[in-house]
Amino acid sequence: MKRILLLLLSLVLVSSAHAQFGIKGGLNMAVLDGSNVNASTHYMTSYHAGLLYEFKVVGPVSIQPELLYSSQGTSFKSEFENFDAKLHYFSVPVLAKVYIGPVFVEAGPQVGFLLDADKNGTQQTGEGTFENIKRRATNDFKRGDFGVAAGAGLRLSLFTVGARFNAGLNDINDLRNLSGLNDPQLKNRVFQLYGSIQLGGRD
């Protein structure tokens, strides 16, 4: 037991010696991939920003958890309504990274927690009559979102640039039809372009 504890402690110390904190931010191209939805969904542009911590595991492999604010959502368009749904998430991806020289690939799970949501646009209220809508919509969506993320990038000393795709696996829609049949289903899809600055020393 003592040997196991010493081994775990040594791994933590070695990882800490090759660990880096950093800040990152970038562009989101987000959409809600839908089925049974009476409108078309379109990509909308937003952003993400937050903190990261990368530690070397062995050789070219490292693990990178992140704490991010991510603005996502979609634009809904139909004959009767045209509005943006903006969803504000606290996202926690945990990615494994493999380096080939300065180039890396990354993949791993991601958990998102919905902080707030709003809808803003126009909606038909009568024949040929439309009105502006602007309201909080947090209760229209489930609070939790589980997904996977994968991407690639380029590491240049303390600076990193990369691209990533996040795919939500669960239905986040919390609105139901009165009949209970053919309920709309919505899943997060986000393309990200990002840059980061990391402090510390990675061999």
C-alpha positions in Angstrom: 0.0 0.0 0.0 2.8 2.4 0.9 4.5 1.7 -2.4 1.3 2.4 -4.3 0.9 5.8 -2.5 4.5 6.7 -3.2 4.0 5.8 -6.9 0.9 8.0 -7.1 2.6 10.8 -5.3 5.6 10.6 -7.7 3.3 10.7 -10.7 1.6 13.8 -9.4 4.9 15.5 -8.8 6.2 14.6 -12.2 3.0 15.8 -13.9 3.2 19.1 -11.9 6.7 19.6 -13.2 5.4 19.5 -16.7 2.1 21.3 -16.1 0.9 24.6 -17.6 -2.0 26.9 -16.7 -3.4 29.0 -19.5 -6.1 31.2 -20.8 -8.0 30.7 -24.0 -10.7 32.2 -26.1 -12.1 32.1 -29.6 -15.0 31.9 -32.1 -18.0 29.7 -31.9 -20.1 28.6 -35.0 -23.1 27.0 -33.2 -26.3 25.4 -34.2 -29.0 23.2 -32.6 -29.3 20.1 -34.7 -33.0 19.3 -34.7 -35.6 16.7 -35.5 -39.4 17.1 -35.4 -38.9 20.9 -35.4 -41.3 23.1 -37.3 -38.6 25.4 -38.4 -35.1 25.3 -40.0 -32.1 25.8 -37.8 -29.1 27.9 -38.9 -25.6 28.5 -37.6 -25.0 31.6 -35.4 -21.7 33.2 -34.5 -20.6 33.7 -30.9 -17.6 33.1 -28.6 -16.1 31.1 -25.8 -13.4 32.0 -23.2 -11.9 30.5 -20.1 -9.0 28.7 -18.4 -7.1 25.5 -19.1 -4.6 23.3 -17.3 -2.4 20.9 -19.3 -0.2 18.3 -17.8 2.1 15.8 -19.4 1.3 12.1 -18.9 3.9 10.2 -20.8 5.9 10.9 -24.0 3.8 13.0 -26.4 0.6 12.5 -24.5 -1.0 15.1 -22.2 -4.4 15.7 -20.5 -6.1 19.1 -20.7 -9.2 19.9 -18.6 -10.8 23.3 -19.2 -13.3 25.6 -17.5 -15.1 27.7 -20.2 -17.9 30.1 -20.7 -19.5 29.2 -24.1 -22.2 31.1 -25.8 -24.1 28.8 -28.2 -27.5 28.3 -29.8 -29.1 28.6 -33.2 -31.3 30.8 -35.5 -34.8 29.4 -36.1 -36.5 30.3 -39.3 -40.0 29.4 -40.6 -43.0 31.0 -42.2 -44.4 32.0 -38.8 -41.3 32.9 -36.8 -37.7 34.1 -37.1 -35.7 34.3 -33.9 -32.3 33.5 -32.3 -32.1 31.2 -29.3 -28.9 32.0 -27.3 -27.8 29.5 -24.7 -25.1 30.4 -22.2 -23.1 27.4 -20.9 -20.4 26.7 -18.3 -18.5 23.9 -20.2 -15.9 21.5 -18.8 -14.1 19.5 -21.5 -11.4 17.0 -20.5 -9.2 16.2 -23.5 -6.4 13.8 -24.2 -3.8 15.4 -26.5 -1.1 13.7 -28.6 1.7 15.7 -30.1 3.6 15.1 -33.3 6.2 17.8 -33.1 4.4 21.1 -32.8 1.1 19.6 -34.2 -1.4 17.9 -31.9 -4.7 16.2 -32.1 -7.2 16.1 -29.2 -10.3 14.3 -28.1 -12.4 13.7 -25.0 -15.7 14.1 -23.2 -17.4 17.4 -22.4 -20.1 18.4 -19.8 -22.0 21.6 -20.2 -24.2 23.3 -17.5 -26.8 25.8 -18.8 -26.5 29.1 -17.1 -29.2 31.1 -18.9 -31.0 31.2 -22.3 -33.0 33.8 -24.2 -35.0 34.1 -27.4 -35.0 37.3 -29.5 -36.8 37.8 -32.9 -40.3 38.0 -34.4 -43.3 35.8 -34.3 -46.6 35.8 -36.2 -49.6 36.7 -34.0 -52.3 37.0 -36.7 -52.7 37.0 -40.5 -49.9 39.1 -41.8 -49.2 40.4 -38.3 -45.9 39.9 -36.5 -44.6 41.1 -33.2 -41.2 41.2 -31.6 -40.4 38.6 -29.0 -37.7 38.9 -26.4 -37.8 36.7 -23.4 -35.8 34.5 -21.1 -36.0 30.9 -22.3 -33.9 29.0 -19.7 -36.9 26.7 -18.8 -37.2 25.7 -22.5 -34.0 23.7 -22.3 -32.5 21.0 -20.1 -29.8 22.2 -17.7 -27.3 19.4 -18.5 -25.5 18.7 -21.8 -23.1 15.8 -22.3 -21.0 15.5 -25.4 -17.7 14.7 -27.1 -15.1 17.1 -28.5 -12.3 16.5 -31.0 -9.9 18.8 -32.8 -6.3 19.6 -33.8 -4.0 22.5 -33.5 -0.5 23.9 -33.6 1.7 24.7 -30.5 4.3 27.5 -30.9 6.1 28.0 -27.6 3.6 29.6 -25.2 1.0 30.2 -27.9 -1.5 27.7 -29.3 -4.0 27.9 -32.1 -6.5 25.2 -33.0 -9.9 24.1 -34.2 -12.4 21.9 -32.5 -15.8 20.3 -33.0 -18.2 19.7 -30.1 -21.1 17.4 -30.5 -23.8 17.1 -27.9 -25.1 13.6 -27.4 -28.3 14.2 -25.4 -31.6 16.0 -26.4 -31.5 19.4 -24.6 -35.1 20.5 -25.6 -37.4 20.7 -22.6 -40.6 21.7 -24.4 -43.1 19.0 -25.2 -46.1 18.7 -27.6 -49.5 18.5 -25.9 -50.0 15.1 -27.5 -46.7 13.8 -26.1 -45.9 12.5 -29.6 -43.1 13.5 -32.0 -41.6 15.9 -29.4 -38.9 18.2 -30.9 -35.3 17.1 -30.3 -32.4 19.4 -30.2 -28.7 18.7 -29.9 -25.8 21.1 -29.6 -23.3 21.3 -32.5 -20.4 23.8 -32.2 -17.3 24.5 -34.4 -14.7 26.4 -32.5 -11.6 28.3 -33.6 -9.4 29.3 -30.6 -6.1 30.7 -29.4 -4.5 30.2 -26.0 -1.5 31.4 -24.0 0.0 29.0 -21.5 2.4 29.7 -18.7 4.9 27.1 -17.4 7.2 24.6 -18.9 6.3 21.7 -21.1 9.2 19.6 -22.2 
